[in-house]
Amino acid sequence: MPTTGHIRRLLNIIAILQSGRFINAGKLADECQVSRRTIFRDIEKLRQSGLRISFDEKKQGYQFEESSFLLPADLTTEEVLALITLCQDMADDQKGLHYLEPARIAAFKLASVLPRKMRKYIGDSIELRHIRIGPTANLEGTEDCYESISRALQNRQCVKIQYRSFADQDLISTQLNPYCFFFSRRSWYVIGYSLLHEDVRTFHLKRFEQVEILSESKYEIPAEFSLDSYLGNAWHMIREKDHPHHVVIRFAPMVAGNVAEIQWHKTQNIELQPDGSMLFHVDVEGLNEIVWWILGYGKQAEVLEPPELRQKVLEHVQALVQQYQN
């Protein structure tokens, strides 16, 4: 995947070729201060992105073929820069989200038809803005499963899956009706109705062993289904409908400000205290996810409500003390 320096060079190559003059790989290499081999790779990358770059055998040079695409008249430079920044960083398989390669291609196509001044500004500015989403799952080897589920979802076709289930602690086989793809924090998930469980379930893309499209089996996504309604008030992804709780946590002054700066949950409410501490209120369905978040703050966080959550934290701390004492 291209770095920001690489992106700037690709935009520079587009600008040179779009000028209308024929230029060979050697001169391109000189202007971009890279090797001819790098230029060949860059030209191929641009072609793979859908840009039309021709090579004239007689003149021994490359030329960019004008696109018929017209930019909207009110599209601003800052809007284009924001789009290209998102496309390049978020669609990076190594540092961003897997399977968003079409966004990178769209960014190159957009860059190819920008006015010269706008393209230069973006080329100079792209290195000044970065997006990093933190550690992500290694999804190598999931390409076929992702494509099959995408195709089935598009055509509303059921799939038969082999899946390594952590909940069932076994390799399970079930018919799945995919409802949506969902990227959360570190990986892609598929939400859909499982015939085996007779319920809507969440499946981690990495754990699919096999996906077979059942071309004759069709389904409809229920009109009442939405991601928000499915997740409800889960702290993150695991919703326990029958276990709603109002949680109150006291955060010490050392971390209170940092916690207050972030919207952790849609129901949260904070109360700043005179001593610099903070009371954090939230309504969640299920306690198993939030307990790990609380433990991450160590002694800087104390659960006040409910007693069940306070007990869960205590049990984890006691087990941790015993582990280290042993």
C-alpha positions, 0 to 999 in steps of 0.5 A: 500500500502506498505511503503518503510520500508515495501518494504525493509522487503518484499525484505528481506523475498524474500532473506531469502526464496530464499536461499533454506532453509525452514523457518517457520513464527516464525523465519521469524518474528524474523529475520524481527523483526515483528509479525507472523501475519505481516509475514502471511500478507507479504507472502500473499502479495507476493503470490498475486504479483505472486511469488511462495511461497510454504508451506511444511506441514511436515517441517512446513516451507515456501520455495521460488520456483525459477523463470525461468525468466532471467535478461538481462545480461546488466541490471545494479543495478541503472536501477533496482533501478530506475524501482522499485522506480517508480513502488512502489511510482507511483503505490501507490493508496494513494500517486501515480497514481491509477490503476497501480497495475500491476507495483507493481506486476512487481516490486516484480517479478523483485525483486524475481530474482535479484542476492543477492548482487543487491537485498540487495543494492536495499533493503538498497537504496529504502528508500533513493529515493522517488517520490511524485506527490502531491494531486490527485483526490479521484477515489474510486468507479471508478474501474468498469468504468476504467476496462470497458473503458480499455476493450473497448479501447483494443477491439475498442468497443464503449461505452454508458456512463452516465456522470456528465458534468461540461460544460453542467451542467447536467447528459448527455448520449452519445456514446463514442469512447475512444481514450486514457487514460491520467493522468494529474496532479491529475487524469485520463481522457479519451479522445475520440469521443462523438457522442452527441457533434460530436467532440473529448472531454475530460472526467474526470474518476471521473464523469462517472456514468455508462459505458456500452460496446456496443459489436456490435459497433466497431470504429477505432482511426483516424490515425492522432490522437495523444495526442500532436495534440489534446492538441495543445498549451493549457496551460494545458488541455483546448484548444481553437483553435480559440483563439491563444495568445502570452503571456508576463508576468513580474515576480518580482525578488522574484519569477523569479528564481523559475519560470525560473527553471521549464518548464511550457509549451513547447513554453515558452521562458524567458528573464532575466532582469538586475534588477533580474526580468524576462519576460516570453513568451509563446504561448497558445490557450485559456486564461482561464487556464493560468489566474489561474496560474498567479493569484497564484503568486499575485503581483509578476506577471504582465501580459504585453500581451495580453490586454485580459489576463491583463483584465481578471486578473484585473477583478478577482482582483477587484472581490476579493477585493470586496469580502474581503471588504464586 
